[in-house]
Amino acid sequence: MLHATTETIAGHTITKVLGIVRGNSVRAKWIGADIVAGLRNLVGGEMEQYVALMSEARETAMARMDEDAKKLKADAIVGVRFMTSQIANGAAEILVFGTAVKLK
């Protein structure tokens, strides 16, 4: 599946707009990661546990968006955007959405 943050894909012509597709993932923090992150706060540096958590959430959300697009028999998704939100104390959602299209 091709993805683009733009409204077009170079070298391709959009022949049909199929509709909005989306995928999301909600992840909760693990207490062990909080302890490590607290220590990291003291000495500085990247909080690798949270980076891995959010990376996994993004990949899951993208896969779910792709599944949504496959149901429409899409060739690509244009206008891809990500949003994040905190939905509970210690839990965050990643939402990805775009427009499913057929290409020539």
N, C-alpha and C positions, 0 to 999 in steps of 0.2 A: 504494500500500500504506500503510495506516495503521500507525503505530508508537506505542506507549505504554510508559512505564516503570511504569505502574500495572497492576493486574490487570483493570481494566475500562476502557471507553472511553465517556465521557459521551455520551448520546444514542443509544447502540447496545446491543443485547443480544447476548451471546455465545450462539450456539446449539449450537456444537460445538467441542471442543478437538481439534486435529489432530495436535499433537505439538511437540516441541522443534525449532527451526530455528536454524541458526548460519551464520556466515561469518567468515573470518579473512583477515588480510593480514600478511605478513612483509616488513619493509623493512630495508635495510642503509644505514648512513650513508655519505656520500660524503666523501672526504678533503678536498675543497674546503670543504665545510660545516664540517668540524672546524677548519680553519684560521680561518674567519670566526668560528666560535663561540669559539675560543680568544681572538681579539681582543676579542670582545664581553665575554668574562669580565673582561678588563682594565678596560674602560670602563663596563660594566653595560648593561642593556637586554635586550630580548627577542631570543631566538635564532630569528629569522624562518625560517631554512632548516629548522630542526627542526620548527617549528610547521607549515610547509607539508608536510613529510614525514609527520608524524603525521596531519594533516588528510586527506591523500590516502589514507593507510592506513585511516582510519576510513570514508571514503566507499566504498572498495573492499570492506571487510568488510561494510558495510551492504548494498551491492548484491548481494553473494554470499548474505547472509542472505535478502534478498528473493527471489532466484532459488530458494533452498531452499523458501521458503514458497509460491511460485507453483507448484512441483511438487505441492504438497499442495492446490492451489486455495484457498488462504487468502485471506481478506479483510483481515486485520489480524494484527499481532504484538503481544502484550502481554507485560508483564514484561521488557522489553528491558534488558539489562545489558551493560556493556563490561568487558573485562579486558585488561590488558597484561602482557607478560612479556619479559624479555631471554632470547633463546634461543641467542645466540652473542655473542662480543665484537663490538660494533658493529651488532648486528641485534636488532630488537624485533618482537614479534608483537602485533597487536590482534585480539582475539576478541570478537565480539558475538553474543549469543544471546537467545532469547525463546521464547514459546509461540505457535504459529500457531493462529488461530481463524477460524471462520465467524461472520459477523454477521447479525443480522436488521435 
